[in-house]
Amino acid sequence: MARLIQLTILFIQFYYYYYITTTAHGLSSNGTTFLLDSSRSAMILPLFLSPPNPCTKFSSTRRLLQRSNGNNALPNARMRLHDDLLINGYYTTRLWIGTPPQRFALIVDTGSSVTYVPCSSCEQCGRHQDPKFQPDLSSTYQSVKCNIDCNCDDEKQQCVYERQYAEMSTSSGVLGEDIISFGNLSALAPQRAVFGCENMETGDLYSQHADGIMGLGRGDLSIVDHLVDKGVINDSFSLCYGGMGIGGGAMVLGGISPPSNMVFSQSDPVRSPYYNIDLKEIHVAGKPLPLNPTVFDGKHGTILDSGTTYAYLPEAAFVSFKDAIMKELHSLKPIRGPDPNYNDICFSGAGSDISQLSSSFPAVEMVFGNGQKLLLSPENYLFRHSKVHGAYCLGIFQNGKDPTTLLGGIVVRNTLVLYDRENSKIGFWKTNCSELWERLHVDGAPPPAPSSSNGNNSNTEMPPSMAPGDQKHYGLPDEKKIGKITFEMMLNVNYSDLKLHISELAESIAQELGINISQVYILNSMEKGNASYIEWAVVPSGSADCISNVTALVSLFVCYYS
């Protein structure tokens, strides 16, 4: 039976401010089908902290991130990020594995090259967010048999993997191959890929809430390398983490056109398997730290690692950075850190308003070898004191005696980071990552002229239902299919004036939703006193039998009611 979904939408347009209440006529998912919108050219994996209120507003001005231009542009995968960097220590995204799909919450990690989930046969796995993967329940699962390219379990005649991390946690298991789905907001169809079916985990991996890891690093088992080798995405991906206390953001597997003011650093894949940047200087309050530039030039260069929470500098760089910061803190009081087991450097008196931190803490700049500078706001090097209101602590630490410079997620909060592997460079663009999900736009050609109504009380016939095309449908659990959205609009403007701009209004709605103008119809319009009333409908495009989830779940702010 069809399920009705109530949607509340706030549009801020060029001509008018207006509120709209809509009703979407949805086809409830039966767990076996949902529509992947093949007209989308980007596959984006969203990274976000779920907000306490399920309703979201549009920004009145939105910068759109377009797909990579050129004749060789390929689809991308768009996915949300969940959890919070400093609360959980990581961000996760969702992947679905198998037929029928089994869902997993995986830590997004650029420092890992293997994607793995707990296997049903695991004898030493902790209790995580989702049930373990059950290969026997997937009709498309295949074990990876021993070959010259893998480590082999001679007894099982199956390829195996083993990984150990800096905090000494470990993961090991067998390699399997199955269909991996990236969610119904992705334009990239599900792909067969190799992943780890975990049989043992220790340390933090055992106790964490997340199910496993999505490895975005370089390597034969990397999901990025696998998709690139298959020719289904360009050799690039992007991450965008939300700001302090907010979370949110998005991840994009595949290429996007970088914003014109994105700052770049070269990245040398020959030097290190990790993603590195060419950091030469750090400036505090406009003054360079008195350091030899080679201090940031350790064995692997300066490493950028999304799986690390904080930042770690070599001893000389850390001491110089700490001293420079403290010289600028004239009105703040040093206090003890929240955990007596650590010598955190903390200060009180800055207040709880994050937007005002720059009045108490200095700006920091990272200078790359090409002379370009990345501005770090206070939220990029501070974390909240968990016990003292209005107090903050340095989130940049000394890396022991290790000469490596390691930059974790805190440094790139509210920064879109583009890992352009094809051109061996990494880009940085300061933005509000919690709203980036609404800004991602991947539609194509300009639409034809809109339909409009000219009478005081006119009705436009809805187009007949389209038969499904040849596009293959893939099913994910808990997904909704929306067949039509209708909404009413009351504008505080004279009806005769409105009619002059009705086409522009329809174009604005289509642009806001990221759809073709041919999908926007006027069902009814009339004059009501000195105001104007319009009833609109948004319908599926082309031969699709439902509206894309990008339109329904990303562009719109959705609240569900049975």
Steps between C-alpha positions, in 0.01 A plus 500: 500500500628843413631708785440873524795713596456853633775738393560849633711718274642847539603671177677834497469630146598809308159663491312382807537332837241230545424185694370188330330194641511200270365151481706233326325194368755230569534137411612326817809288460448129525868448568568380148485803272605859489587721209851616425476821302726439199463861386716603794867527419647498847524229761525668836533322829359722772694552822286652773399522861126440507335818637261473796227667293424301184409817307759712321491843341630608165771762485389815319818504297655173392822437317458193282773242460478369146623165378834482320468648155630343184410219269645240736293604802375197692230452762581571864370352824336726757467379860422653837733509798373412845641536853735770623876534475573599860214319674547166325852555367385436144240552231314211344311446180263223395571219256273211402658165413343195338172389344274579675703792641632495856574843649821608677629816669864537398765745619625717213879460509751636247780327691360151436493310173257220591124515543378238745197402707453240777420157359238268648780248562699749711610343828643821648295800389340760723138605507453766235229711345366248248480119479802316361520431127354161412653371175257207489208742470644676196435335164782701340780438753817323386814425698828618349702188423876490551705666228843656455370846594383422854600342826349153516344279764620163367246307705199694372659579162377855543668841493539667838587848632645638822537861613657661808444865590702760689304453823589126473149380413485228235258353248534176307278278291434361155440682173166474328338656196143622480279781376556824692230767488565864588148605595205636312648850478782374281496505121759224486335161466597225745835344415669167565798560726739315729472562874616346825271263689640543850566201723691673780543852637681643802544830682293800401359314201341250739340762724392761244135550406569510124490169315827529308712718274461636149859522375559795266879472493714383209536128444375197310218444750393866518141557394609819321768316301252225421236740362763692304646181351152397391465835324178598680630814679778751442813467714389744767291528814404772747423528871332782689471488882257720693607760753544498876194369680298459180641216294355439159663497160529284193731266315531475124656203323600628157587836351344841560594834350698681772383846612705781345652601834596150613855485640721215376811319615696242307475142625773246422367142469847366420641623827234347722191278480329756725342822375761767562525874441794735449483704823783755535394753764243570770402858577334608826336844503673575171849416625694193379625260764881515527555153358709330235256410216637146501341440842177407319685285249517169685518158342153518346469878484204657679226235516130576474297228673121513539509209745708701751310739726762763590822637350854405603817702435870420545635623832664822376193599298260427786695703756523794263130478411391476865713799601371711211137423586546579869660836420176605330265400784493820700166470679469125548588300810700173480317211669541126547381265229189282530699178549770489772678226306591748225687830511254688281559870447168671573361851549179641645320827435438476126123448530279237344431677169720319248456777243678739740806284568708698251477801733680301772725265302734590211467392140741233380619447144668201340728597213564246225799461273323680216444806722126445546361536852228310685332704773422310820223640717515439878268199457776343287744482791277506811256264667244577770589439862250234608475620861539879493248714314657742253843334521703350217813288461764471232421216261854498363752290692863395497557179305736359762847463350353409162601755230174441311243779465153343514191710432174343614139596444500796740720700260250469214172562681274712279741444213428314177809288434543379142733201462590542133700181456505529122695828516692421822367793699265569790267799509347687795194726495357662813123454512215398727523123467177444691317670211714360221263208458234743377750673269612196307343528156561255221224557249572547133347683205289815533125432502239606246257786562256436785127453486297779655138589563352831400147502642375600840407141567666262261579132519781324315464133422766282654709296255412131480705259706813394320582136454830398657790508257785255455683629805572226751356547847695407810345454839617632836313456827313792655498705180199698381382549142317824431271511199383863514536807721225763515518821696306820549648848502347822632689812390452848636502653152231618260391223263537713187859578596571137579386381157779706340759298692336158517751342260792637698345367820465153347861513382609602849315206655656258251846642564453482878397136475771415248251367244391568144242776456280253310440322832334809654128547430234748611185321609302803605546874548269782608477842656413515870446860602830682463690170504554217252442128540682234293486121523806328351598144418842344455500178297759239401725574205506316170416133528559487875214370712594704805676818604868462573593482866748781439204727433281358776754454780780746429347809340188479714473505874300192581295401805335159496157419633310178459 
